[in-house]
Structures are given as structure tokens and as C-alpha cells.
């Protein structure tokens, strides 16, 4: 017989967003609460995160160019101000003499020549944002950064010191949150949620992988990159935004030679990812990350070329002594990526179903604020953040097709040069190939607005991926134009068109 248990609030997802929300609700006395998710968190973003507490370090020219971009940035700034209090609260319940959850107090952003012109543009955007928002910073000599000893031909020419942007140990924060909410009476359900159940015109609960059910009139989907399938299960009522999985690979190594890093050291964002970075975890352990590639669904494995790419970049761009590191952990996680690149936060069209996902690389950092906002909405109180990110919205357009094509070209060039691929031609010649590739994709798709460069890279890598993007647009009520209609019947796709053109 299928067992049934009833709760006041069910939270699907036991990553940072789900756990912070459970803590917020339990602190408010919101009733009986259960958090559903396998304890191992396979393919989850939180368990693989470097957990940099940074907002300025992530800035690109796109960040402040549009109102939605500014709103997301300011959300991150507001969350950043909450972290000192969060850490004091979590550490106050720890055992005497325990290690601090914060592992780095500051960050350095280095501008080297390992990428492309995109690095310079992003470095300039970071500097401009610091000036506009009054963020503390200082330009310093890269040679003075503790632990930073790159190869001579990949050394930094400039560096910014950001004293307010450090990092926490993501896994120890998660463990501290779990311990706290269990003491508060929250139940952790060590299972995979298989489906959201609709009942009587609203949400009814959750069906678990073992066939049992948990019932509640309020259900929160905060399952990261696994949120999409759960929402699609009630798609007609919930009208979900298409989501994808941004797979990232990182590793933790133990230092065997040379002095350690004492701060976060990172490059600007580049090549479809958050840039190369190192986070000192203490006791000789250093987190090195992180790659990013968009996939249709979460993956637990990593391709060998990602391992090679990350380790080569770390040994050459950060510290040559990293070649002696002993690897202790391989970390793979999938970040939730929406079709328009913006988060999904708020009530869905299905009564009682709340959505908290699509945060991409901002989820861990923004979790305290998003949890407080979600708790307010679950209690019928005023929301704390802008309503433009509601899950039942249309796509947020921030790029023209022309702008998106050039952005894709810049990211491709950054990835090409960082991987040290041989170039038998000029940079302009290579850019032309990427430009024709992206132009062919948009012509085939027939859109009059642009997508993020990471989604374009995903689409042009195979016909199947391109069709998945088109299907997602149609499911969200966006009909492709004439270009897509003619391409869909010809059997040719954006990849073959680009190759033929190049």
C-alpha cells in the first residue's frame, strides 16, 4: 500500500536554496516542514560549488546594461549584505573550536592574456561597477598576491583587490544548515521527488521515487537543474519556463609544494563560464574551478577534456606548483539555466506551487535573500524582490540578434585562446567562422531577439540541441519565424550550415 504523510509545507530540493528556506520558515514557526532530496545530492550545484561570496567579481558589460540585469545584480548585492549575519548564526551553534565557515575574507581579480579581448571588457566592467556602486577596491601589483605564481607567459598584467568578497566552504555551510533545521523540527526526506501532484485545481503534494506520497497545500520546487522535469509534469497548470543544466567541473587538491593561496584569486568571467578561480579551504586544501557547459539535463559525470582544460589552466595561470597537488575530490554539479538566463522566483500558475530555481551561478550566494522573500510570499506577506522574475512570465529579452551574435563570438574566442588551440590564421578569420556559425543558427531559428552565448554554444553543437532550444521556445508560446520554418523541413541544421559556410 502506498503510504501518505501530510505536511504544511514541502520543499523539493536540499541544496542551498531549499535548506535556507527551511531554516527561515522554521525560525518563523511556519508549521510542519519537510525537505525532500537525496542526501548525496548527486549532480546538485550546491555540493559542487566554490561558494564565492562575490557580486562585483561576476560583473560583465551585460550586467548593468539593462534593467533586468541591474535588478539581478542588486539582488546579489542585497544578499551579500546578509552573509555576515548568516555566518554568525550558523557558527553560534557549532562545537567549541570548530573551523569558521568563511574560508577567505577577500578576492583578487586578475587580468591576464590567457583569454581574449572579452577579459579586458569584463575587467573594465568590474571596475566601472565598483565605482558606480561604491564598492571597496584597490588596484594592486599582481606579483604581491600570496600564492599566485603563474607561468611567465600567462602572468597577470593588472589585478583588483576586493576586500569585501571572499568565500565560504559550501559543504560545511550545507551541513551546518541541516543540523540547525533538524534541531528546529524540520524533517529531511532522503529521497528523490518523482513528480508534483495536482489535486482539486491546485497542488496536492509530491510523489517520491519509492511510490510513497507526501501531501501539502503548499509545495516549493527548489530542485535546481532538476526543477524543469518536475514543473513540466504539471505544465498545463504551471506554465514553466524551459530550463537546462549548466554542468560544471571543479576539484579539490591538497598542496604539496609552495606557499598556499590566502584569498580567492580569479579571472573575470570568460568563455561561457565564471572564470578560472581558486578558493583556499584551509589545512592545505584548495578548490580549483570551474568549467561550464549547457546540457539538456543534469549529469553526474565529466568529460576528460574538461578535466584536462581545468588542470592545465590552474597549473599555468594560477600557480605552477599546482602540478604537485594531490587530488582529494572531483566535484561535478549542474546549475539551473533558464532559456532567458534569469531566475524563476514566485508563485506558479498552479495554486499552492511556488518556484525557486533558475539562479544559474547566483543560487548559493543569493540563497539567504531568496529564502526570506519566498518565506514572505508563502506567508502571504509582501515580497522583498522585484516581481519581474515570476515563473509564469514571458521570456525577458535583453539582446538583439546582432548583439547576441557578437557576444557569442567573443566567448568562443576566449575559449579558443585559453585552451591554447593552434591558430593557422588571424583572429579576425577565426571570429568570422564563429560569426557565420551563430548567424546561421539565428537564421534557422527565426528569432528577432538574442539568447545568451552559453545557450547558443549548446545549440550549435548538434542538431538535436538546436531543436531542443526551438522546442523550448514553442512550449513557451514563442513561434519561430520563417527562417526556422523552412529549416525544419529541410533536414539541415545550424551546425551543418555553419560548417558549409566556413
Secondary structure, DSSP 8 states (H G I E B T S, - for coil): ---EEE-SEEEE--SHHHHHHHHHHHHHT-S-EEEE--TT-TEESGGG---B--SGGG--TTTTTSHHHHHHHHHHHHHHHHHHHHHHHHHTTS-TT---SEEES-EEEEEESSS-HHHHHHHHHHHHHHHHHT---EEE-GGGSTT-B--GGG-EEEEEEETT--EE-HHHHHHHHHHHHHHTT-EEE-S-EEEEEEETTEEEEEEETTS-EEE-S-EEE--GGGHHHHHHTTHHHH----EEEEEEEEEEEE--SS----SEEEE-SBTTBB--EEEEEETTEEEEE---EEESS--S---HHHHHHHHHHIIIIIBGGGGG-EEEEEEEEEEEEETTS--EEEE-SSBTEEEEE--TT-HHHHHHHHHHHHHHHHTT---SS-GGG-TTS-------HHHHHHHHHHHHHHHHHHTT---SS-HHHHHHHHHHHHHHHHHHHT-SS---HHHHHHHHT-HHHHHHHHHHHHHTT----HHHHHHHTTS--HHHHHHHH-
